[in-house]
Amino acid sequence: MITHNTPYLVAILSSVTAWYCLNKFVAANTFSSIYDQKVQLAFFTAFLTIGSFLLAMKAFILVRLRDDVYKHDEYRKRYLDQNNNIYRGDYYQGLVELGHLLVVSVVTAFLASISQITIGFSTIYEIKLIAPSLGIGVLTLVLIDWLFVYLNLRDWFNFIEHDIKQSIEK
């Protein structure tokens, strides 16, 4: 069963799995050499950029989805059909959860970025692995963000297609 905590649990699991796999299956000297010389600063920049982009887009995405999906008559009809024509106080729950997911994604992206230039410089291999493992968790959250936005956009496009069809048929 998917709950509102599932995306976060999946991200944590992917981070832990990445840490375990890097620790168990990758030679410390090889990984440290590649990470230190080629990847570490790129990861810092990438996760800083991801966090900044998500932060800038968060309000825009939520407002557009609220106006174009959640306030649409088709969504209202679907909500009422699923709840036996009873308002249950959770009409905007999907939007609220997406907002929380975006906030957590922004925070974790900034933490992953900072970890690259702090604990990523550790000489202890197991500690150094935390930085790229956090990055894997962030990428997992971003993919889940994109999935949720895609599903909302798919609904929106279905709604506007339905609207134009009705408009043309009149």
C-alpha positions as CSV (number, residue, x, y, z in Angstrom):
1,M,0.0,0.0,0.0
2,I,1.3,3.4,-0.9
3,T,1.1,6.0,1.8
4,H,2.2,9.6,2.0
5,N,5.5,8.4,3.6
6,T,6.3,6.0,0.7
7,P,8.4,8.5,-1.4
8,Y,10.6,9.3,1.6
9,L,11.0,5.7,2.6
10,V,12.0,4.8,-1.0
11,A,14.6,7.6,-1.0
12,I,16.1,6.5,2.3
13,L,16.2,2.9,1.1
14,S,17.9,3.9,-2.2
15,S,20.5,5.9,-0.2
16,V,21.2,3.0,2.2
17,T,21.4,0.6,-0.7
18,A,23.7,2.8,-2.6
19,W,26.0,3.2,0.4
20,Y,26.0,-0.6,1.0
21,C,26.7,-1.4,-2.7
22,L,29.5,1.2,-2.9
23,N,31.0,-0.1,0.3
24,K,30.7,-3.8,-0.5
25,F,31.4,-4.0,-4.3
26,V,33.6,-1.0,-5.2
27,A,37.3,-0.8,-4.4
28,A,38.0,2.0,-1.9
29,N,41.0,3.3,-3.8
30,T,39.3,3.3,-7.2
31,F,36.2,5.0,-5.9
32,S,38.0,7.6,-3.9
33,S,40.3,8.5,-6.8
34,I,37.4,8.9,-9.3
35,Y,35.2,10.7,-6.7
36,D,37.8,13.1,-5.5
37,Q,39.2,14.1,-8.8
38,K,36.2,14.1,-11.1
39,V,32.8,13.7,-9.5
40,Q,32.7,15.4,-6.1
41,L,32.6,19.0,-7.2
42,A,30.3,18.2,-10.1
43,F,27.9,16.6,-7.6
44,F,28.1,19.7,-5.4
45,T,27.1,21.9,-8.3
46,A,24.5,19.5,-9.6
47,F,22.6,19.2,-6.3
48,L,22.9,22.9,-5.6
49,T,21.3,23.5,-9.0
50,I,18.6,20.9,-8.5
51,G,17.7,22.4,-5.1
52,S,17.6,25.9,-6.5
53,F,15.5,24.9,-9.5
54,L,13.0,23.0,-7.4
55,L,12.8,25.9,-4.9
56,A,12.1,28.4,-7.7
57,M,9.5,26.1,-9.4
58,K,7.7,24.9,-6.3
59,A,5.2,27.8,-5.9
60,F,4.6,28.0,-9.7
61,I,3.9,24.2,-10.0
62,L,1.6,24.2,-7.0
63,V,-0.4,27.3,-8.0
64,R,-0.8,26.1,-11.6
65,L,-1.9,22.6,-10.5
66,R,-4.4,24.1,-8.0
67,D,-5.9,26.4,-10.6
68,D,-5.8,24.1,-13.6
69,V,-6.4,20.6,-12.1
70,Y,-7.9,20.9,-8.6
71,K,-10.4,23.6,-9.4
72,H,-11.5,22.0,-12.5
73,D,-15.1,20.6,-12.6
74,E,-13.9,17.2,-13.8
75,Y,-11.6,16.8,-10.8
76,R,-14.4,17.9,-8.4
77,K,-16.7,15.3,-10.1
78,R,-14.0,12.6,-9.7
79,Y,-13.5,13.5,-6.1
80,L,-17.2,13.3,-5.3
81,D,-17.6,10.0,-7.2
82,Q,-14.7,8.4,-5.3
83,N,-16.1,9.6,-1.9
84,N,-19.8,8.8,-2.4
85,N,-20.7,12.5,-2.9
86,I,-19.3,13.4,0.6
87,Y,-16.7,16.0,1.3
88,R,-14.1,14.4,3.5
89,G,-11.8,17.4,4.2
90,D,-9.1,16.1,1.9
91,Y,-9.9,17.7,-1.4
92,Y,-6.5,19.2,-1.8
93,Q,-4.6,16.4,-0.1
94,G,-2.7,15.4,-3.2
95,L,-1.5,18.9,-3.8
96,V,-0.5,19.3,-0.1
97,E,1.5,16.1,-0.3
98,L,3.2,17.2,-3.5
99,G,4.1,20.5,-1.8
100,H,5.6,18.6,1.1
101,L,7.5,16.3,-1.2
102,L,8.9,19.3,-3.1
103,V,10.0,21.0,0.1
104,V,11.7,17.8,1.3
105,S,13.4,17.5,-2.1
106,V,14.7,21.0,-2.0
107,V,16.1,20.5,1.6
108,T,17.7,17.2,0.8
109,A,19.2,18.5,-2.5
110,F,20.9,21.3,-0.5
111,L,22.0,18.8,2.1
112,A,23.4,16.5,-0.5
113,S,25.2,19.4,-2.1
114,I,26.7,20.5,1.2
115,S,27.7,17.0,2.0
116,Q,29.8,16.8,-1.1
117,I,32.1,19.5,0.2
118,T,32.1,18.5,3.8
119,I,31.9,14.8,4.5
120,G,32.9,14.1,0.9
121,F,36.4,15.1,1.9
122,S,36.6,12.6,4.7
123,T,39.6,10.2,4.6
124,I,37.5,7.5,6.1
125,Y,36.0,5.6,3.2
126,E,32.7,4.6,4.9
127,I,32.0,8.2,5.9
128,K,33.0,9.5,2.4
129,L,30.4,7.2,0.9
130,I,27.6,9.1,2.7
131,A,27.9,12.0,0.3
132,P,27.2,10.2,-3.0
133,S,24.7,8.0,-1.3
134,L,22.7,11.1,-0.2
135,G,22.8,12.1,-3.9
136,I,21.2,8.9,-4.9
137,G,18.4,9.6,-2.4
138,V,17.9,13.0,-3.8
139,L,17.7,11.7,-7.3
140,T,15.1,9.2,-6.2
141,L,13.0,12.0,-4.7
142,V,13.3,14.1,-7.8
143,L,12.2,11.2,-10.0
144,I,9.2,10.7,-7.7
145,D,8.5,14.5,-7.9
146,W,8.5,14.3,-11.7
147,L,6.2,11.3,-11.6
148,F,3.7,13.1,-9.4
149,V,3.8,16.2,-11.5
150,Y,3.5,14.1,-14.7
151,L,0.4,12.4,-13.3
152,N,-1.2,15.8,-12.5
153,L,-0.3,17.1,-15.9
154,R,-1.8,14.1,-17.5
155,D,-5.1,14.8,-15.7
156,W,-4.9,18.5,-16.7
157,F,-4.4,17.6,-20.4
158,N,-7.3,15.2,-20.2
159,F,-9.5,17.9,-18.7
160,I,-8.6,20.5,-21.3
161,E,-9.1,18.0,-24.1
162,H,-12.5,17.2,-22.6
163,D,-13.3,20.9,-22.4
164,I,-12.3,21.6,-26.0
165,K,-14.2,18.6,-27.2
166,Q,-17.4,19.9,-25.6
167,S,-16.7,23.4,-26.9
168,I,-16.4,22.1,-30.5
169,E,-19.3,19.8,-30.3
170,K,-21.7,22.6,-29.3
